[in-house]
Amino acid sequence: MTALDTSPLLTDLGRQTRRAARHLATLSHDDRHGALEAIATALEAATPEILAANAADCEAAIRADLPKALYARLQLSPSKLKSAIAGVGDVAKLPDPLGHVQIHRELDQGLILKRITCPLGVLGIIFEARPDALIQITSLAIKSGNGVILKGGSEALQSCQTLTRIIQQAITPTAVPADGVQLLTTRAEIRALLTLEDYVDLIIPRGSNEFVRYIQDNTRIPVLGHADGICHLYIDQFADLEMAIALTLDAKTQYPAACNAIETLLIHEAIAPQLLPPLVAALEAQGVELRGDAATQAITPMATATDGDWGTEYSDLILAIKIVPDLAAALDHINTYGSKHTEAIVTEDGAIAQEFQQNVDAAGVFHNCSTRFADGFRYGFGAEVGISTAQIPPRGPVGLEGLITYKYQLTGSGHIAATYSGDQAKPFTHRDLA
């Protein structure tokens, strides 16, 4: 089936989702909360079925020789599923993001302006593997009053179909319309989805840098996401060595396929001779392939890091190492090759840490902790729809705040603009109200 064949079908689906989203936006917080509780309960009850569907996807992925990083994202372990279900409950407990009065202002007597938060409308979510992302995004969409059209990768087809069916069945008895959660299943539907600017308000892609760039280049719908996750850890000369080793191991090996895992390690030259031997031994014990610059190789033998390594997101147990003369050199390297995702420094010098955090241009800048904390669930957002490296908000892990917008409501009693213009113009009071 071609994209042209699916366009009329996708148009109808987009129209249905838009209609459902408009209804969802009018529901009370209790209605949306009840739907999320129903989803969490249903997913927990269906855990064996979900894991079986995912196991079938994983078996097919092995036969298809799916890349290692993508397979890691596809695999839904019992603990990962349990965490995702817990995230639904956490999202349900969050304060209602809708109906907040951000501005309450008297423009003149009897002419009152309010700015009130409201849903975006319909979200188009396109992701490779990551069946747990379907759970996270759907819960955030319902909480924020948005409809959602989901498109998972073909490698996660059975997992996504099973999860969507369970979620739709769970919300059917609730006030949330089942048409507010839709699933696409074919590759051709992606291009058709990207043309639905009349029905879809935001596209959120989650996957490889090539995948995200394809989405960004092929739609007029606003896109929230990041193309690369090239993260660095800089070990300063005043670092605690034991802490530096522990943080490096966690940031590289705890989940190497994640976009917040480090790809390059920068080490101050004053500490490198003392740090590198035990650090290299610890990394190699975890199966990490190391690539170093000439200064690093002079201390510890390893493969040569090329210029291309500094700009590569491995998403695997591969780490490039570079020795730098000072903080300025580290900052220059990070701001040259970093993807504005997450950067970290290990140091006991507070002034150096502050200078690092002020001068690194990234959505997350950490001191003495692993880059793996760059995550919506760990930030207390309940879950995340993705991570944005854009300069304008939302930035970093995006939770509910990235799925809402606002509208201006103005109430008067026959006020006309002519009263406030011309030689005899009446002045505005512009008085903020409680």
Sine and cosine of phi, psi and omega as CSV:
sin_phi,cos_phi,sin_psi,cos_psi,sin_omega,cos_omega
0.00,0.00,0.74,-0.67,-0.04,-1.00
-1.00,-0.01,0.20,-0.98,0.03,-1.00
-0.87,0.49,-0.60,0.80,0.01,-1.00
-0.90,0.44,-0.61,0.79,0.01,-1.00
-0.90,0.43,-0.62,0.78,-0.11,-0.99
-1.00,0.08,-0.27,0.96,-0.08,-1.00
-0.83,0.56,-0.75,0.66,0.03,-1.00
-0.86,0.50,-0.63,0.78,0.02,-1.00
-0.91,0.42,-0.67,0.75,0.01,-1.00
-0.93,0.38,-0.55,0.83,0.05,-1.00
-0.89,0.46,-0.71,0.71,0.04,-1.00
-0.89,0.46,-0.68,0.73,0.01,-1.00
-0.90,0.43,-0.66,0.75,0.04,-1.00
-0.88,0.47,-0.65,0.76,0.02,-1.00
-0.90,0.44,-0.68,0.74,0.03,-1.00
-0.89,0.46,-0.69,0.72,-0.02,-1.00
-0.91,0.40,-0.64,0.77,0.05,-1.00
-0.88,0.48,-0.68,0.73,0.01,-1.00
-0.89,0.45,-0.69,0.72,0.01,-1.00
-0.91,0.42,-0.63,0.78,-0.01,-1.00
-0.91,0.42,-0.61,0.79,0.03,-1.00
-0.90,0.44,-0.61,0.79,0.06,-1.00
-0.94,0.34,-0.69,0.73,0.00,-1.00
-0.86,0.52,-0.59,0.81,-0.02,-1.00
-0.91,0.41,-0.36,0.93,-0.03,-1.00
-1.00,-0.03,-0.12,0.99,-0.08,-1.00
-0.97,0.26,0.43,-0.90,0.03,-1.00
-0.96,0.27,0.27,-0.96,0.07,-1.00
-0.87,0.50,-0.63,0.78,0.01,-1.00
-0.89,0.45,-0.62,0.79,0.03,-1.00
-0.89,0.46,-0.73,0.69,-0.01,-1.00
-0.93,0.36,-0.61,0.79,0.04,-1.00
-0.88,0.47,-0.69,0.73,0.00,-1.00
-0.89,0.46,-0.60,0.80,0.03,-1.00
-0.91,0.41,-0.64,0.77,0.01,-1.00
-0.92,0.39,-0.63,0.78,0.07,-1.00
-0.89,0.46,-0.64,0.77,0.02,-1.00
-0.90,0.43,-0.63,0.78,0.03,-1.00
-0.90,0.43,-0.73,0.68,-0.01,-1.00
-0.86,0.51,-0.69,0.73,0.00,-1.00
-0.90,0.43,-0.68,0.73,-0.03,-1.00
-0.92,0.38,-0.65,0.76,0.00,-1.00
-0.91,0.41,-0.65,0.76,0.02,-1.00
-0.89,0.45,-0.67,0.74,0.00,-1.00
-0.92,0.40,-0.50,0.87,-0.07,-1.00
-0.99,-0.13,0.28,0.96,-0.05,-1.00
-0.79,0.61,-0.75,0.66,0.01,-1.00
-0.86,0.52,-0.65,0.76,0.00,-1.00
-0.91,0.41,-0.66,0.75,0.00,-1.00
-0.91,0.42,-0.72,0.70,-0.01,-1.00
-0.90,0.43,-0.57,0.82,0.03,-1.00
-0.92,0.39,-0.67,0.75,0.04,-1.00
-0.90,0.44,-0.65,0.76,0.01,-1.00
-0.93,0.38,-0.61,0.79,0.03,-1.00
-0.88,0.47,-0.61,0.79,0.04,-1.00
-0.91,0.42,-0.66,0.75,0.06,-1.00
-0.89,0.46,-0.66,0.75,-0.03,-1.00
-0.92,0.40,-0.63,0.77,0.04,-1.00
-0.89,0.46,-0.68,0.73,0.03,-1.00
-0.91,0.41,-0.59,0.81,0.00,-1.00
-0.91,0.41,-0.61,0.79,0.03,-1.00
-0.90,0.43,-0.68,0.74,0.02,-1.00
-0.90,0.43,-0.54,0.84,-0.01,-1.00
-1.00,0.07,0.01,1.00,0.00,-1.00
0.84,0.54,0.76,0.65,0.03,-1.00
-0.88,0.48,0.67,-0.74,0.02,-1.00
-0.80,0.61,0.56,-0.83,-0.10,-0.99
-0.83,0.56,-0.70,0.71,-0.03,-1.00
-0.91,0.43,-0.65,0.76,0.00,-1.00
-0.93,0.36,-0.60,0.80,0.03,-1.00
-0.89,0.45,-0.63,0.78,0.01,-1.00
-0.88,0.47,-0.59,0.81,0.02,-1.00
-0.96,0.28,-0.52,0.85,-0.02,-1.00
-0.95,0.32,-0.64,0.77,-0.15,-0.99
-0.91,0.40,0.82,-0.57,-0.03,-1.00
-0.94,-0.34,1.00,-0.02,0.01,-1.00
-0.95,0.30,0.32,-0.95,0.06,-1.00
-0.82,0.58,-0.64,0.77,-0.01,-1.00
-0.93,0.36,-0.62,0.79,0.02,-1.00
-0.92,0.40,-0.66,0.75,0.04,-1.00
-0.91,0.42,-0.68,0.73,0.02,-1.00
-0.87,0.50,-0.65,0.76,0.02,-1.00
-0.91,0.42,-0.65,0.76,0.01,-1.00
-0.91,0.42,-0.64,0.77,0.03,-1.00
-0.92,0.39,-0.65,0.76,0.07,-1.00
-0.87,0.49,-0.56,0.83,0.03,-1.00
-0.89,0.45,-0.56,0.83,0.06,-1.00
-0.88,0.47,-0.70,0.71,0.04,-1.00
-0.89,0.45,-0.62,0.79,0.02,-1.00
-0.91,0.41,-0.65,0.76,0.05,-1.00
-0.89,0.45,-0.66,0.75,0.00,-1.00
-0.86,0.51,-0.55,0.84,-0.05,-1.00
-0.99,0.16,-0.22,0.98,-0.03,-1.00
-0.92,0.38,0.45,-0.89,0.06,-1.00
-0.87,0.50,0.49,-0.87,0.02,-1.00
-0.91,0.42,0.84,-0.55,-0.01,-1.00
-0.99,0.14,-0.13,0.99,-0.11,-0.99
-0.99,-0.14,0.48,-0.88,0.08,-1.00
0.98,0.21,0.21,0.98,0.02,-1.00
-0.98,0.21,0.75,-0.66,0.03,-1.00
-1.00,0.05,0.96,-0.28,-0.03,-1.00
-1.00,0.08,-0.54,0.84,0.07,-1.00
-0.73,-0.68,0.74,-0.67,0.08,-1.00
-0.71,-0.70,0.98,-0.19,-0.23,-0.97
-0.69,-0.73,0.72,-0.70,0.15,-0.99
-1.00,0.08,0.89,-0.46,0.08,-1.00
-0.99,0.15,-0.58,0.82,0.13,-0.99
-0.33,-0.94,0.17,-0.99,-0.03,-1.00
-0.83,0.55,0.85,-0.52,0.00,-1.00
0.99,0.14,0.00,1.00,0.02,-1.00
-0.89,-0.46,0.98,-0.19,-0.20,-0.98
-0.91,-0.41,0.78,-0.62,0.01,-1.00
-0.96,-0.29,0.70,-0.71,0.13,-0.99
-0.77,-0.64,0.60,-0.80,0.19,-0.98
-0.91,-0.41,0.87,-0.49,-0.18,-0.98
-0.81,-0.58,0.70,-0.71,0.00,-1.00
-0.94,0.34,0.58,-0.82,-0.01,-1.00
-0.46,-0.89,0.24,-0.97,-0.02,-1.00
-0.93,0.37,0.35,-0.94,0.12,-0.99
-0.94,0.34,-0.67,0.74,-0.02,-1.00
0.70,-0.72,-1.00,-0.10,-0.01,-1.00
-0.82,-0.58,0.76,-0.65,0.02,-1.00
-0.97,-0.24,0.69,-0.72,0.14,-0.99
-0.95,-0.31,0.91,-0.41,-0.09,-1.00
-0.94,-0.35,0.87,-0.49,-0.01,-1.00
-0.85,-0.52,0.85,-0.53,-0.10,-0.99
-0.61,-0.79,0.53,-0.85,0.10,-0.99
-1.00,-0.04,0.72,-0.70,0.02,-1.00
0.78,0.62,-0.76,-0.65,0.14,-0.99
0.73,0.68,0.84,0.54,0.05,-1.00
-0.87,0.48,-0.46,0.89,0.05,-1.00
-0.91,0.41,-0.43,0.90,0.05,-1.00
-0.90,0.43,-0.54,0.84,0.03,-1.00
-0.87,0.49,-0.66,0.75,0.00,-1.00
-0.92,0.40,-0.73,0.68,-0.03,-1.00
-0.87,0.49,-0.75,0.66,-0.11,-0.99
-0.93,0.37,-0.66,0.75,0.00,-1.00
-0.89,0.46,-0.67,0.74,0.00,-1.00
-0.91,0.41,-0.65,0.76,0.03,-1.00
-0.93,0.37,-0.59,0.81,0.02,-1.00
-0.90,0.44,-0.72,0.69,0.00,-1.00
-0.91,0.42,-0.69,0.73,0.01,-1.00
-0.86,0.52,-0.62,0.78,-0.05,-1.00
-1.00,-0.03,0.10,1.00,0.09,-1.00
0.97,0.23,0.39,0.92,-0.03,-1.00
-0.96,-0.27,0.56,-0.83,0.22,-0.97
-0.98,0.20,0.34,-0.94,-0.05,-1.00
-0.59,-0.81,0.72,-0.69,0.12,-0.99
-0.93,-0.38,0.88,-0.48,-0.12,-0.99
-0.97,-0.25,0.67,-0.75,0.12,-0.99
-0.70,-0.72,0.98,-0.20,0.05,-1.00
-1.00,0.03,0.27,-0.96,0.04,-1.00
-0.93,0.37,0.43,-0.90,-0.01,-1.00
-0.87,0.50,-0.47,0.88,0.00,-1.00
-0.92,0.39,-0.31,0.95,-0.02,-1.00
-0.91,-0.41,0.39,0.92,-0.15,-0.99
-0.85,0.53,-0.78,0.62,-0.06,-1.00
-0.91,0.41,-0.61,0.79,0.03,-1.00
-0.89,0.46,-0.73,0.68,-0.05,-1.00
-0.92,0.38,-0.66,0.75,0.03,-1.00
-0.89,0.46,-0.67,0.74,0.00,-1.00
-0.91,0.41,-0.72,0.69,-0.01,-1.00
-0.89,0.45,-0.69,0.72,-0.02,-1.00
-0.90,0.43,-0.68,0.73,0.02,-1.00
-0.87,0.49,-0.70,0.72,-0.01,-1.00
-0.90,0.44,-0.67,0.74,0.00,-1.00
-0.91,0.41,-0.71,0.71,0.01,-1.00
-0.89,0.45,-0.65,0.76,0.04,-1.00
-0.91,0.41,-0.57,0.82,-0.03,-1.00
-0.93,0.36,-0.60,0.80,-0.08,-1.00
-1.00,0.00,-0.21,0.98,-0.03,-1.00
-0.83,0.56,-0.68,0.73,0.02,-1.00
-0.97,0.25,-0.16,0.99,-0.04,-1.00
-1.00,-0.02,-0.03,-1.00,0.00,-1.00
-0.98,0.22,-0.26,0.97,-0.01,-1.00
-0.98,0.22,0.82,-0.57,-0.03,-1.00
-0.93,0.36,0.71,-0.71,-0.01,-1.00
-0.89,0.45,-0.47,0.88,0.02,-1.00
-0.93,0.38,-0.17,0.99,0.04,-1.00
-0.96,0.26,-0.17,0.98,0.04,-1.00
-0.80,-0.59,0.93,-0.37,-0.06,-1.00
-0.83,-0.55,0.49,-0.87,0.02,-1.00
-0.81,-0.59,0.77,-0.64,0.15,-0.99
-0.99,-0.15,0.49,-0.87,-0.15,-0.99
-0.79,-0.61,-0.14,0.99,-0.05,-1.00
-0.88,-0.47,0.46,-0.89,0.00,-1.00
-0.89,0.46,-0.60,0.80,-0.03,-1.00
-0.88,0.48,-0.46,0.89,-0.04,-1.00
-0.94,0.33,-0.33,0.94,0.00,-1.00
-0.89,0.46,-0.78,0.62,-0.02,-1.00
-0.88,0.47,-0.63,0.78,0.03,-1.00
-0.90,0.44,-0.66,0.75,0.02,-1.00
-0.86,0.50,-0.62,0.78,-0.05,-1.00
-0.93,0.36,-0.19,0.98,0.03,-1.00
-0.99,-0.11,-0.03,1.00,-0.12,-0.99
-1.00,0.04,0.79,0.62,-0.04,-1.00
-0.92,0.40,-0.32,0.95,0.05,-1.00
-0.97,0.23,-0.27,0.96,-0.10,-1.00
-0.82,-0.57,-0.37,0.93,-0.05,-1.00
-0.93,-0.38,0.77,-0.64,-0.11,-0.99
-0.99,-0.14,-0.39,0.92,-0.03,-1.00
-0.44,-0.90,0.72,-0.69,0.10,-0.99
-0.97,-0.26,0.74,-0.67,0.05,-1.00
-0.83,-0.55,0.96,-0.27,0.05,-1.00
-1.00,-0.06,0.60,-0.80,0.07,-1.00
-0.71,-0.70,0.90,-0.43,-0.02,-1.00
0.17,-0.99,-0.43,-0.90,-0.04,-1.00
-0.94,0.35,0.25,-0.97,0.01,-1.00
-0.90,0.44,-0.61,0.79,0.03,-1.00
-0.90,0.44,-0.64,0.76,-0.01,-1.00
-0.90,0.43,-0.74,0.68,-0.04,-1.00
-0.91,0.42,-0.66,0.75,0.01,-1.00
-0.90,0.44,-0.59,0.81,0.06,-1.00
-0.86,0.50,-0.72,0.70,0.00,-1.00
-0.88,0.47,-0.72,0.69,-0.04,-1.00
-0.88,0.47,-0.54,0.84,-0.08,-1.00
-1.00,0.06,-0.12,0.99,-0.14,-0.99
-0.80,-0.60,0.47,0.88,0.06,-1.00
-0.48,-0.88,0.46,-0.89,0.12,-0.99
-0.99,-0.14,-0.03,1.00,0.06,-1.00
-0.98,0.20,0.65,-0.76,0.06,-1.00
-0.81,0.58,0.64,-0.77,-0.03,-1.00
-0.88,-0.48,0.76,-0.65,0.08,-1.00
-0.93,-0.37,0.84,-0.55,0.02,-1.00
0.24,-0.97,-0.10,-1.00,0.05,-1.00
-0.70,-0.71,0.57,-0.82,-0.03,-1.00
-1.00,0.03,-0.57,0.82,-0.07,-1.00
-0.78,-0.63,0.48,-0.88,0.11,-0.99
-0.82,-0.57,0.90,0.43,-0.01,-1.00
-1.00,-0.05,0.99,-0.13,-0.09,-1.00
-0.95,-0.30,0.53,-0.85,-0.03,-1.00
-0.84,-0.54,0.46,-0.89,0.22,-0.98
-0.83,-0.56,0.83,-0.55,0.03,-1.00
-0.96,-0.29,0.84,-0.53,0.03,-1.00
-0.98,-0.17,0.94,-0.34,-0.07,-1.00
-0.98,0.21,0.27,-0.96,-0.01,-1.00
-0.91,0.42,-0.35,0.94,0.00,-1.00
-0.98,-0.21,0.43,0.90,0.00,-1.00
-0.98,0.19,0.49,-0.87,0.20,-0.98
-0.97,0.23,0.87,-0.49,-0.13,-0.99
-0.89,0.45,-0.68,0.73,0.00,-1.00
-0.89,0.45,-0.67,0.74,0.05,-1.00
-0.90,0.43,-0.66,0.75,-0.03,-1.00
-0.87,0.49,-0.66,0.75,0.02,-1.00
-0.91,0.41,-0.71,0.70,-0.02,-1.00
-0.89,0.46,-0.68,0.73,-0.02,-1.00
-0.93,0.37,-0.61,0.79,0.03,-1.00
-0.89,0.46,-0.71,0.70,0.01,-1.00
-0.87,0.49,-0.71,0.70,-0.02,-1.00
-0.91,0.42,-0.72,0.70,-0.08,-1.00
-0.92,0.39,-0.41,0.91,0.00,-1.00
-0.99,-0.17,-0.66,0.76,-0.22,-0.98
-0.96,-0.28,-0.26,0.96,-0.08,-1.00
-0.88,0.47,-0.62,0.79,0.11,-0.99
-0.34,-0.94,0.99,0.15,-0.14,-0.99
-0.89,0.46,-0.35,0.94,-0.01,-1.00
-0.98,0.18,-0.18,0.98,-0.04,-1.00
-0.96,0.27,0.49,-0.87,-0.02,-1.00
-0.95,0.30,-0.23,0.97,0.03,-1.00
-0.98,-0.18,0.21,0.98,0.13,-0.99
-0.98,0.18,0.56,-0.83,-0.02,-1.00
-0.97,0.25,0.54,-0.84,0.05,-1.00
-0.91,-0.40,-0.41,0.91,0.00,-1.00
-0.73,-0.69,0.67,-0.74,0.07,-1.00
-0.92,-0.39,0.81,-0.58,0.04,-1.00
-0.95,-0.32,0.73,-0.68,-0.07,-1.00
-0.78,-0.62,0.74,-0.67,0.06,-1.00
-0.91,0.42,0.67,-0.74,-0.09,-1.00
-0.88,0.48,-0.46,0.89,-0.04,-1.00
-0.94,0.34,-0.41,0.91,-0.08,-1.00
-0.95,-0.31,-0.20,0.98,-0.11,-0.99
-0.85,0.53,-0.73,0.68,-0.03,-1.00
-0.87,0.50,-0.55,0.84,-0.01,-1.00
-0.99,0.14,-0.58,0.81,-0.11,-0.99
-0.99,0.11,-0.66,0.75,-0.19,-0.98
-0.86,0.51,-0.73,0.68,-0.05,-1.00
-0.83,0.56,-0.79,0.62,0.02,-1.00
-0.93,0.36,-0.54,0.84,0.01,-1.00
-0.92,0.38,-0.70,0.71,0.02,-1.00
-0.89,0.46,-0.68,0.74,0.02,-1.00
-0.87,0.49,-0.67,0.74,-0.01,-1.00
-0.92,0.39,-0.66,0.75,0.00,-1.00
-0.92,0.38,-0.70,0.72,-0.01,-1.00
-0.92,0.40,-0.51,0.86,0.06,-1.00
-0.90,0.43,-0.42,0.91,0.04,-1.00
-1.00,-0.07,0.14,0.99,0.06,-1.00
0.99,0.14,0.32,0.95,-0.02,-1.00
-0.99,0.15,0.77,-0.64,0.11,-0.99
-1.00,0.09,0.81,-0.58,-0.10,-0.99
-0.95,-0.31,0.60,-0.80,0.06,-1.00
-0.72,-0.70,0.83,-0.56,-0.10,-1.00
-0.82,-0.58,0.34,-0.94,0.11,-0.99
-0.98,0.21,0.00,-1.00,-0.09,-1.00
-0.88,0.48,-0.65,0.76,-0.01,-1.00
-0.91,0.42,-0.62,0.78,0.03,-1.00
-0.92,0.38,-0.70,0.72,-0.01,-1.00
-0.90,0.44,-0.46,0.89,0.01,-1.00
-0.93,0.36,-0.37,0.93,0.02,-1.00
-0.99,-0.10,-0.69,0.72,-0.05,-1.00
-0.66,-0.75,0.82,-0.58,0.00,-1.00
-0.89,0.46,0.69,-0.73,0.08,-1.00
-0.20,-0.98,0.13,-0.99,0.01,-1.00
-0.91,0.42,0.37,-0.93,-0.03,-1.00
-0.99,0.13,0.75,-0.66,0.10,-0.99
-1.00,0.09,0.81,-0.58,0.04,-1.00
-1.00,-0.03,0.14,-0.99,0.05,-1.00
-0.85,0.53,-0.56,0.83,0.00,-1.00
-0.91,0.41,-0.45,0.89,-0.01,-1.00
-0.90,0.43,-0.55,0.84,-0.06,-1.00
-0.92,0.39,-0.37,0.93,0.00,-1.00
-0.93,-0.38,0.38,0.92,-0.07,-1.00
-0.95,-0.32,0.75,-0.67,0.16,-0.99
-1.00,-0.08,0.97,-0.25,-0.09,-1.00
-0.96,0.28,-0.63,0.78,-0.11,-0.99
0.80,0.60,0.59,0.81,-0.09,-1.00
-0.40,-0.92,0.04,-1.00,0.00,-1.00
-0.99,0.17,0.89,0.46,0.05,-1.00
-0.74,-0.67,0.70,-0.72,-0.04,-1.00
-0.65,-0.76,0.77,-0.64,0.09,-1.00
-1.00,-0.08,0.66,-0.75,-0.05,-1.00
-0.82,-0.57,0.70,-0.71,0.02,-1.00
-0.69,-0.73,0.69,-0.73,0.08,-1.00
-1.00,-0.09,0.76,-0.65,-0.03,-1.00
-0.87,-0.50,0.47,-0.88,-0.05,-1.00
-0.98,0.22,-0.42,0.91,-0.07,-1.00
-0.25,-0.97,0.00,-1.00,-0.01,-1.00
-0.88,0.47,-0.65,0.76,-0.02,-1.00
-0.85,0.53,-0.65,0.76,0.01,-1.00
-0.92,0.38,-0.61,0.79,0.05,-1.00
-0.90,0.44,-0.71,0.71,0.02,-1.00
-0.88,0.47,-0.67,0.75,-0.01,-1.00
-0.89,0.45,-0.68,0.74,0.01,-1.00
-0.90,0.44,-0.73,0.69,-0.04,-1.00
-0.90,0.44,-0.71,0.70,-0.03,-1.00
-0.95,0.31,-0.27,0.96,0.08,-1.00
-1.00,0.08,-0.72,0.70,-0.14,-0.99
-0.96,-0.28,-0.27,0.96,-0.04,-1.00
-0.93,0.37,0.38,-0.93,-0.02,-1.00
-0.97,-0.24,0.23,0.97,0.03,-1.00
0.92,0.40,0.46,0.89,0.01,-1.00
-1.00,0.00,-0.99,0.14,-0.03,-1.00
-0.56,-0.83,0.75,-0.67,0.01,-1.00
-0.75,-0.66,0.51,-0.86,-0.08,-1.00
-0.63,-0.78,0.45,-0.89,0.06,-1.00
-0.79,-0.61,0.59,-0.81,0.14,-0.99
-0.92,-0.40,0.90,-0.44,0.02,-1.00
-0.28,-0.96,0.47,-0.88,0.09,-1.00
-0.99,-0.15,0.02,1.00,0.01,-1.00
-1.00,-0.09,0.94,-0.34,-0.06,-1.00
-0.89,0.45,-0.58,0.81,-0.01,-1.00
-0.92,0.39,-0.65,0.76,0.04,-1.00
-0.92,0.40,-0.67,0.75,0.03,-1.00
-0.87,0.49,-0.67,0.74,0.00,-1.00
-0.91,0.43,-0.66,0.75,0.02,-1.00
-0.90,0.44,-0.64,0.77,0.04,-1.00
-0.87,0.49,-0.76,0.65,-0.08,-1.00
-0.92,0.39,-0.51,0.86,0.01,-1.00
-0.98,0.22,-0.49,0.87,-0.16,-0.99
-0.97,-0.22,-0.19,0.98,0.06,-1.00
-1.00,0.09,0.77,-0.63,0.02,-1.00
-1.00,-0.08,1.00,-0.06,-0.01,-1.00
-0.42,-0.91,0.35,-0.94,0.02,-1.00
-0.93,0.37,-0.51,0.86,0.04,-1.00
-0.74,-0.67,0.78,-0.63,0.02,-1.00
-0.76,-0.65,0.92,-0.39,-0.20,-0.98
-0.94,-0.35,0.46,-0.89,0.05,-1.00
-0.80,-0.60,0.85,-0.52,0.06,-1.00
0.83,0.56,0.64,0.77,0.13,-0.99
-0.42,-0.91,0.33,-0.95,-0.09,-1.00
-0.95,0.31,0.56,-0.83,0.09,-1.00
-0.90,0.43,-0.28,0.96,-0.02,-1.00
-0.92,0.38,-0.13,0.99,0.07,-1.00
-0.98,0.18,-0.11,0.99,0.02,-1.00
-0.97,0.26,1.00,0.09,-0.14,-0.99
-0.36,-0.93,0.68,-0.73,-0.04,-1.00
-0.88,0.48,-0.65,0.76,0.01,-1.00
-0.90,0.44,-0.69,0.73,-0.02,-1.00
-0.95,0.32,-0.41,0.91,0.07,-1.00
-0.98,0.18,-0.12,0.99,-0.03,-1.00
1.00,0.02,0.31,0.95,0.02,-1.00
-1.00,0.09,-0.01,1.00,-0.08,-1.00
1.00,0.09,-0.77,0.64,0.04,-1.00
-0.25,-0.97,-0.07,-1.00,0.05,-1.00
-0.62,-0.78,0.49,-0.87,0.10,-1.00
-1.00,0.01,-0.26,0.97,0.00,-1.00
0.32,-0.95,-0.08,-1.00,0.04,-1.00
-0.85,-0.53,0.76,-0.65,0.00,-1.00
-0.95,-0.31,0.73,-0.69,0.07,-1.00
-0.96,-0.30,0.25,0.97,0.03,-1.00
-0.93,0.37,0.38,-0.92,0.03,-1.00
-0.96,0.27,-0.55,0.84,-0.02,-1.00
-1.00,0.01,0.46,-0.89,0.00,-1.00
-0.91,0.41,0.42,-0.91,-0.08,1.00
-0.97,0.25,0.50,-0.87,-0.06,-1.00
-0.73,-0.68,0.55,-0.84,-0.04,-1.00
0.98,0.19,-0.36,-0.93,0.05,-1.00
-0.86,0.51,0.79,-0.61,-0.10,-1.00
-0.96,-0.27,0.89,-0.45,0.08,-1.00
-0.96,-0.29,-0.66,-0.75,-0.08,-1.00
-0.87,0.49,-0.58,0.81,-0.10,-0.99
-0.90,0.44,-0.39,0.92,0.02,-1.00
-1.00,0.10,-0.09,1.00,-0.07,-1.00
-0.93,-0.36,0.16,0.99,0.03,-1.00
-0.84,-0.54,0.39,-0.92,0.13,-0.99
-0.75,-0.66,-0.39,-0.92,0.03,-1.00
-0.52,-0.86,0.31,-0.95,0.08,-1.00
-0.75,-0.66,0.47,-0.89,0.05,-1.00
-0.99,-0.12,0.78,-0.62,0.08,-1.00
-0.91,-0.41,0.82,-0.57,-0.02,-1.00
-0.85,-0.53,0.81,-0.59,-0.03,-1.00
-0.85,-0.53,0.80,-0.60,0.04,-1.00
-0.74,-0.67,-0.26,-0.97,0.05,-1.00
-0.64,-0.76,0.87,0.49,-0.01,-1.00
1.00,0.00,0.26,0.97,-0.01,-1.00
-0.90,0.43,0.64,-0.77,0.06,-1.00
-0.80,-0.60,0.52,-0.85,-0.08,-1.00
-0.91,0.42,-0.48,0.88,-0.04,-1.00
-0.86,0.50,-0.46,0.89,0.00,-1.00
-0.88,0.48,-0.44,0.90,-0.14,-0.99
-0.94,-0.33,0.37,0.93,0.02,-1.00
-0.68,-0.74,0.30,-0.95,0.00,-1.00
1.00,0.00,-0.05,-1.00,-0.07,-1.00
-0.90,0.44,-0.54,0.84,-0.03,-1.00
-0.98,-0.21,0.50,0.87,-0.08,-1.00
-0.87,0.49,0.69,-0.72,0.08,-1.00
-0.99,0.14,0.71,-0.71,0.00,-1.00
-0.97,0.25,0.51,-0.86,0.14,-0.99
-0.97,0.23,0.49,-0.87,0.07,-1.00
-1.00,0.06,-0.56,0.83,0.02,-1.00
0.70,0.71,0.85,0.53,-0.05,-1.00
-0.95,-0.31,0.87,-0.49,0.03,-1.00
-0.95,0.32,0.69,-0.72,-0.03,-1.00
-0.97,-0.26,0.28,-0.96,-0.01,-1.00
-0.92,0.40,0.00,0.00,0.00,0.00
